[in-house]
Every structure is written in structure tokens, then in C-alpha cells.
């Protein structure tokens, strides 16, 4: 067998159904091998290596298999670095195959020569060069094991062209795959002896306990176990940005999003007031704690933590209890060990107090989401989206870029009983992710419609993937928040008191015309009536479509970001919502 055929055979043996990528000079033997097995493994052609990586990332986040993408040598590898770093930072199992220059050309000044194994070392769990074709099977086994076991993460394999074209006797190597590493998390670890007992000892002394669901709950597919445990104990649950969807949106114990960006004030109040907080699958990082300044009632000796990575335990605060283990496994152990005397009645007063705060917030939010205005208020956009989503009732995957959509979606989204998965990239905050991620989401689960929300800054970075959506007939609903600027950065300028902001404004894209040129159905919405009509049509459109929604900039009015509101002198925990304005401006450069 050729090395390229060994590589493809190992991918098939590991249950890989789809590979995302962009071809190049050095990857021709690999692509020929993929073509020979076209009935067993699909290849999705992206228009940019960054997009291919974002597709693989979304595929892994929304399924239970690692995402795989490929790139050629040189610039292809350089473009692949950002999405691989994001996957690794977000504990998402993604494997990158760099099909590289032949070994014989090393060190001789060949075009596109680059030490890619060293390049990717800082942003992966494993980055190695395969130096012989007979080493491919064992290296692939190590790659899947590393990506899927422990804290999931990214792996990079540099595979030279002459390794792909070398011949190997298949009888001389083992092509077996480890079944445990075809999906993730592999080799789930449970709590140490006595840890569950210690948790219930703490809970028995608590009167106002709270559970925080982080992104690790979604990675571990621990939502069902979390819901069962919270319901059994009657303990309220809040979530981080990446933990959204861990509990159904209409669950009576789901209290909302905590932290800085798009938080719910009643959820942050719950974190402030709780006397015992169990963090599950959360690093307790800067967004959750508003740069470690919140809650004001310090989490020192109030927090317990479950995390698959022991290095994250107690890294931010002094924990009352630290449990190293897989989120689902530990929660299931807790569910099995519930003491008979810890019934739901213990926390009814606490839950009722939070329910009152939540109801008060949503009453105010309903008023805010109904406000008119041109350009459209982002709150109104999410309100109309809620209405159309409920009318449609179809399960969705929500793919959201940083910037304008994130704080408003996180704060005002109301799913009801509509199932939804979330992809919000938070490790490095890259723009241009949501549009290509819709392709990966569709490959992961075609039963759910991808809905991608992004600003015009993101749109301009990934517009070429509109062709991919049309070519693959991905029925994505794309929502372009068009405000002719990098709104988040403009808002930061305004927060510093500058009315004239530098280097953030650009011409608004003609989103509808661009989308139609690629063959998508598209609309432009400037008024609430146009938005409502366009959303209803879009949800009824079977193919890919785009809404060009002209919205107010974050630079015009303060968004729901805790640290910004606090800096502007507002009360971030106020349940009565009102428009907050930036500080009085001063001349640019002052």
C-alpha cells in the first residue's frame, strides 16, 4: 500500500466520515487516496484553510467525533494555525494533517519549506512529523488517543509527500484502531474515592447552592446528567457563554448566563449570593469572573470544582472541594450517591427568590425587545428571531461570532422548548468563524438547521464560504449584523471618552447583493417590519439564505457587558433594564 492509502485507511478505521480541507501541490497523493475511497469517507472542500479548521471545530463541538482537516505546505499551514489554536484552547478534539514537502528537500531552500511540527507545538497537545510511511498507523493511533483522551484538544501531523508515496507491506504493520478513541471523551475518569461524599457534606451545610455549567459540560455530553442531578436536588443552574445549552432553556432551574459578556443580571446575582458554588467544566476564567473582580463576595472557600484537567482545579480561587474527572461521569456518580435526607424541599425558598428575579428581568426584556428604531436595535433583532424560531419549532445549531451578536444573543435569546446547540469561540476570539462553522455543523447533524450570526467585520473575512454553502446545499440561515464598523472596538474607544474613533469604520457591505451573486436567497432589513417578514421567509426557505440586517453600532449605545456598564457608572446587576450611554466625549487623541 502507498503511505497515502495507509493514512486514509486509518482515518476510515477510526470512523472518520468527513474531512475538511484545501488542496495544494503537496497533497495530491493524499487526495488521490481519498478519491479511491470516496464511498467511505467524504471530503469537504473549503475556500480557505482557516475556514476548513473552523468547520472541523464546529463538527467536533456538535458531535462526538474529532474533527479532521487538511492543508498543504507553506501558507496553507500558516492559515491553519488560528483555528487549531482555538480548538486546543477550547478543549475541542481536532486533528490537522499538513501534507508537506518531501523529506529529501529539507534544508535546501525549497519553496514553502517550513518547520510545521515546531510551528504548531505551542498550540496543540501533540505536533509531530511522520518520517516513514510504516510509522503512519501507530502515529495516527497516538493522534486520536491524544486528541480524545483526558482534556480533549488539538493534534497536528506533518506528513511529507515522499511518506505519502512510499510503499509499505500492509502485513508488516497493524492497521487496528482503538475503539475507545473513535469518539470523545475517551477513557472517562471518575471522582476519587470519597469525593462524592465530601460534596454532599458541603451541600448539606448549604442553604443557597448554585451549579455553574461550563463548556466542559457540553464537551462531555453531560447535559442529561446535570439536568437529572439539579432536578433531584432542586439546585439552580447558571451557565457560562460556552456552557449555553447544557440545560434546556425552559427548564425551571435554568437561571441564565453569568460573567461579563451578555450576562443575565439575575444569574450574576445568584453567583453573588450563593453560599456554595459547584463549577462543572469551567476554568473560572476572565469572562466568567469579569477579570477576577466578580463576584464581589469572593469565591474563595465558596467554590467546588469538577474539571477533567487537574491543572485547572483551584487555579483561580481556593476551592472547598476539587474533583478531577470527566463531567458526565462525576455527575452520574453524584446522582447515584444522593443521600436520602437531601430532598428538593431544602432549597425552595432560594429557588423561589431567583425565580422572582428571573421573571422581573424577562418582563423588562420583553419591553426592550419590542422597541422600534432605525437602525434596528440588536435587542429587537433577537426578539424577532425568538418569535420566528418558536413559530418554526425546528431544532437548530447556533453559531455566533464575537462582536455585535454575542452579548445580545446571550442575554435575550429565548429558546423555549426548541433544541439548540451552541458554537461560540471564546479561547482567542477570532472573527470569521460562524459562517464556515455552519458547514461543519451541518455535517455533524443534518437534522438541525445551522443558524450563523456575525457582524460585517466577520462577514468580510469569510465571504468566500458562501460558495461552499451553495455547492453543498447547506440550508444555513445567515444573519449579518451590518453596522459598517468593528463595533466592539468602537465601543471600547467610546468607553474611554472618545467620540471620534480611529481605525474602526469601513463601508457597509451590500450583503443582499453579495449573497445573491453567490446564489443564496437574501433580504435586506432596515425596519422591524422588514426584519419580521424576512425572518419568517428565511425560516421557510429550504436552502441557504442571508439576512442583511442594518443594526445600531455598539459604539452608539452601551451593550450588555458587565465591565463596560460598571466603568460607565451604571449598576450591572440592575434588573430594571434601561438604555445606558457612554461617558461624555472628548476630542480624539485627548
N, C-alpha and C positions, 0 to 999 in steps of 0.2 A: 504494500500500500504506500501511496505517497504521504508525506507528512501532512499535507492539507487534508487528505481524506481521513487520516487518523484524528486530526483536530475536529473535523465535522462529526465523525462517528462518536467521539467522546461527548460532544455537545448533545447529540441525539440521545446517547445513553443516559445523560443527566436530565433528560426530559425537557430540554430547551426546545420550545416550539417556534420562537421568533427571535431573530437577531436584527438589530437596527444598525445602520451604518452608511458610510460614504466610501465608494471605491477609489482606488488610486493605482499608480504604476506597480507598487509593491504588493498589492493584494490580489492580483489577477489569479494566481494559482488557488487561493482560498475561495474566490468567487466561483471558479470553475468547479471546485469540490462541492460548494453549496448547490450549484446548478444540478450536479449529478444526483443530489438527494432532495430535490425540490419538493417532492411529495411528502417528505418527512419533517422538513424544517423550512420556515418562511424567512425571507429577508425583506426588511422594510427599508427602502432607500430614502434617506433624509437628504435635505439640501445643504446641510451644514453639520459638521461633526458635533458642535455644541448642541444642536437640536437632537441629534441621534442620542447623545448622552442623556438629555432631558427626557426623551421618550423611554429609554431604558430605566431611568429613575422612577418615572411615574408607573411604568409597568410593574416594577417591583413593589412600590408602595401600595398599589391597589390589588395585588395578588399575593400569592405565597411562594413565588419562584423568583430567583435572582434575575435581574435584567442584564442582558448581554449586548454590547455594541462593539463595532469595529471601526478602525480608522487606518489610513495609510501613513507612511513615514512623514517626517518633517512637520509642515504646517498642520497636517491632519492631527498629529499627536498634540501639538500645541493648542489647537482649538478644543481638543477633548479634555484638557485639564480642568476647566471650570466645572463642568457637570460631574466629573468624577470626584472632585474635591467636595462638592455639595452632597453627593451621595454618601461619602465617607463621613462627613461631618454630621449628617442626619441619620446615621446608622441604617442606611439602606444598602442591601447587597447588590452591587453592580460589578460586572466583570468587563473590562476593556481589553480587546485584542488589538494591539498595534502590529499590523503586518508590515514588517520593516525591511530595510536594505539587507542584502545578503551579508553574512559574516565575513566573507572574503574581502569586502570593501571597507571594513572597519579601519579608521585611522588614515585613510588615503585621500581625504578631501572629496568624497562623493557628494553629489547633490542631495540635499535633505538629510545628511547624516546628523544624528542627534542621539545622545545617550538617554533614551527614553526611560529605561529602567530606573536610572538615578533621578530623572526629572519627576517621576510620579511617587518616589519614596515618601516624601513628606505628607502626601495627601491620600495615602492608601494604607490598608492593613498589610499588603504584600505587593511588591513590584519586582519582577524578575525577568531576565532574558532567558529564553529557551535556546540552548546551544546545540542541541542534537535532536533529530526527529524522534528517536526512540525514547526521549525524555518527555514527549508531549503528553502521553496518557497519565503518567504519575504527576506531572505538573498541573494538569487540568484537575486531577483529584484534589491536590493541595489547594488549588484556587477556589474550588467550590466549597471545600471544607472551611477555608479561612473566611470566605465571604459570608457564609451562612451560620457558622458556629459562634458561640459567645455573643458579644455585641456585634451585630451584622455590620458590614462595611464594604469598602471598595477594594478591588484587586485589579492589578494591571499585569498583563503578559506581553512582553516584547518578543515577537516571533519572526526571525529573519526569513527572507524569501528562500534562501537555499535550504532552510529547515523544512519549508513547505514543499519543496520539490524533491527532497531526498526520499529514497525508497527504504522501506522498513518491512521486514518479515513480520506479519501480524502474529505469527506463532511465537515470536521471541519477546512479545510484550503482552501485558494484561490490559484489556480494554474494559475492565469492570468499572462500574460506578457505585459509589457508596449511597445506598438508598436514603440514608438519613439526611444527606446533604443536597438532595434534589429540591427540597423546599427549606424554608427558614421560619423560625429559628431552629437550627439543628441542635440536637443534644440538649434539650431544655433542662436547665438546672433548677432545683427546688430550694426551699429555705433550709437553713441549717437546723439541726435538732434544737428544739426549744424556742425557736424564733416566733412561731405562731402563738405559742403560749404567752410569750413576752408581749406580743401585740395585744392580745386580749386582756392582759393585765393592765396595760396602759388604757385601753378602751373602757374598761370597767370603771376607771377613775375619771373618765372624761364626761363632761356634760354637753360640750359643743364640739363634737368631732367633725372633721371635714376630710374628704378624699380629693386629691388633685390628680387628674388623669393627664399624663404627658404623652408625647408622641410614641413612647415605648409601648403604651397600651395598644395603639394601632399596629405597630410593627409586630407585636407578639400575637395579634388577633385575640386580645384578651377582653374585648368588649362584653361578651356574654357573661364571662366570669365576674367582671366588675359590676355589671348590672345586677346579677344574682346576689352578690355579696352586699352591695349597697342597699338593695331592697330588703334583704333578710335582716340587716342591722338597722335599717332606717337612717342611714348616714348620707347627708347631701354630698353631691359631687360637683366640682368645678373642673374646667379643663384649660390647658394651655392652647396656644394657637395651633400647634401641631397635634394636640390631643382632641381636636374637634371631631365629633362623630363617634367618640368612644362610647357615649351613652346616647340613645335616641333623643332627638331634640325635644320631643314632647313628654319625656319621662318626668314624673313629678319631682324627682330628686335632682334633675339636671339644672344647675343654678347658673350656668353660663361660663364665659371666658374670663380668665384672670390675666393680670400683668399690665403691660404698657400699651400695646397696640391693639385698638379695637376692643378693649376690655368692657365688661359689664360692671357698672359701679356696685351693684348688689353682690356680684361674685367677689369683687375685691374686698367689699365689706365683710363677707363671710370669712375670707382669709385673715383679715384683721382681727376678727372677733373669736375665731376658733381657738379652743384650748388644746387641741391635738390635731395635727395635720399630717395625713398619710400621703406622701408623694409617690406615685407609681409611674415609673418610666419617664421621669423628668430629671434633667440635670440641675434644675433650680438655677437657671442662668440669668443673664442680664435682662431679658424681656419679661420674664416671669416676675422678677423682683425689682423692676424699674432701676436697673443698675445697682442692685443690692441696697436700695433705700426704702423699699416697701416689702412687707408691711411695717408700719411704724412700731407696732407691737412685735418685736423681733421674733423671728422663727427659732432662735436659739432655745433649745430644750423644749420646743413645742412640736418639733417635726420628727416623723418617722419616714423612712425612705426605702423603697424597693427599686433596685436597678440591676440590670444584668452585668453592668461594668462596675466592679468594686472601686475603681478609681474615681467614680462619681459620688460615692457614698460619703456624706459628711464634708463634701468639698466646699460648700457654701456656708453651712451653719453646723452647730454642734447638735447632732441628732439624738433624740431619745432612744431610737432604735434604727439600726441599719441592717437591711436584708439584701444580700447578694443573690440574685436569682432571676429567672425569667418571669415576666409579669404575669402571664396566664397561669403558669404552674404554681406560683406562690399564692395568687388569688384563689385558685382552686383548693390549695391546701388550707387557706384560711376559711373557705366556705365549708370544708369538711370538718373543721375544728371549732365551729361556733359553739360557745358554751350555752347551756340551756337557759341560763339566767340573763342572757343578753338579748332580750326581745326588742321589738321595734318601739315599744311604748316609751323607752328611756329617753328618746330624743325628739319626741313630738313637739314640745314647746320650741326647741331650737329650729326644727324644720319649719314650723308654722311662722316663726319670725322671719326666716329667709324667704318663705313663700310670699309673705306680705310685701317685703322689699322688692321681690321679683315682679309681682303684679303691679306695683306702683311704677316701676321702671317701664314695663311694657305698655302701660296706659299712656305714659308720656311719649314713648317711642312711636306709638301709633299716630299720635298727633304730629310728630316731627316728620314721619314718613309720608304724611299726606300733604305737606306744604308744597305750594306751587312755586314757580320761579323759572327764569331763563337767565343764564344757562341752568340746566337741570341741577338740582341738589343731589349729591350722591345718595343721601338717605332716601330720596324719592325713588331713585333707580332700584335700590334694594327692595323697597316696599312693593313696587310694581313687579319685580322679579318674584317675590314671595307669592303674590297673588297668582301670577301666571303658572308658577311651579305647582301650586296647590290645585289649580284648575286642571293641569295636565296630569299630575299624580304619578309621573314616571320616575323611577329611580335614576339618580344622576351621580356623576363624579364631578366635583367642583375643583377646578384648577385655577389657582389665584396667584398672580404675580405680586411682588412687593410694590409699594406705591399706593396710588389712589384707591384701588379696590379693597385692599386688605382691611384697614380699620373699619370701613363701613360695612363690609360683608360680615366680619366677625361680630360686630356689635348688633346689627339689625337683621341678620338672616333668621327666618323662622321656617323651619322645615316641616313642622307638624309631624305627620307620620310618613313623609316621603323619605325613603332611604337615600343616604348620600355618603360618598367617600370624599376625602379631602386631600389635596396636594397643595401645600403652602411651603415653599422652600425658605428655610429660616437660617441655615448654617452660615451662608455667605451673602444672602440677599440679592442674588443675580436677577437681572431683568431678562426678558425674552424667553422665559421658561414655559409659561402657561400654554401658549399656542402649540408648540410641539408636544408638550405633555399630553395634550388631548389625543394625539395619535397613540401614545403608549397606553393611556387609559382605555382606549377602545380595544386595543389588542389584549389587554388584561381581562376585560369583561365587556363584551359587546351587548350585554343585556342592559347596561346603564349608559345613558347618553352623556357624553362629555360636555361640560359647560365651562368654558375658559373665560376668565375676566382679567383684563390687563389694561394698563394705561397706554397712551400713544408713544411714550418713550420705549416701552417694551415691544409694542407692535412694530416699530421701525426696525428693531433688531432681529425679528424673526419672521418678517412678512413673507419670505420665500416659501415657508412651510404651508402657506395656503395652497400651493400646488400639490403638496403631499396629501393634504386633506381631500382635495378633489380627486386626485388619482386613485386613492384608496377608498374613496366613498365613505369617509368617516363622517357620521352625522353630527359633527360638533356644532354647538351653539356658541358663537364667539361674541363677547361683549367688550367693545372698545370704549374705554373711558377717555374721551378726547377733550383735552384742555390746553393743547399747544404749549406744554412745558413739562419739565421734570418737577411735578407738583410737590413731591416730598422735600426736595432740596429747596425749592422756592419757599415752602413753608418754614424751613429752618432759617433762611435769610430773614423772613418776616419776624420770626420769633426773636431774632437779635435786634429788631427795631428798624430794619432797612425796608423802605417802600420800593426803592429801585433795586431790583435783584439782578445779579450778574451771572451770565453764562447758563441760564436755565430755560430760556424761551426759544421756541422754534415755530416754523409754520405748521398749522394743524394739518394732519394728513386727511386726504379725501377718502375716508375709509370705505364708503359705499362703492365709489368708483374703482378703487383698488381691488376690493373683493370681487366685484362683478367682472373685472378684467381677468381674474383667475378662474372664473366660472362659478362663484358662490352666489347664492341668493343673498341680497343685502338690503338694508334700510338705513335711513338717517333719522335720528330722533333728536329734536331740539325742544319739544314741549311735552308735558305729561301725557297729553292725548296721543301724540305720535309715538311716544315710548310704549304706552299700554297696547296700542294696536300692533306695533312692530313685535313686541314680545309674544303676544298671542299668536301671530302669524309664524314667528320663528319656532315656537314650540310645536306648531302643527306642520312645519316643514320637515320632510324626511331626510333631506341631505344636509351638507354643511352650509351654514349661513352665518352672517355677521351683522351685528347692530352697531352702527357708528353713533355713539351717544355723546352729545356735547354737554359736558358737565362743568360745574364750578370747580375751580382750582383749589387745592389745599392752601395755596398762597392767599386766597381771598377770605377764608374763614377757618378757624382752628378745627382740626379734625378730632375725633375721639381718641386722643393719645394722652395717657395719664401724665407723663413727664412734661409734655408741652402745656397742658392745661395748668399744671402746678406752677410752671415757670411764668405763665401769663397772669398768675394771681387768682386763678379760678379754683374751685373746690372739685377735685377729680372724682370724689365719692358722692357728689350730689345726685340724688335720684330724680330730681326735677330738672329735666333737660332744657337748656336754653342755648341760644347761639353765643359762642364765645369768640371774641375778637382779639386780634394781635395787638401787642403794645403799640403805642403811638409811634409813628415812623420818624426817621431822621434821614438826612441826606446819605446817599450811597457812599460807602467808603469811610463814613464817620466812625 
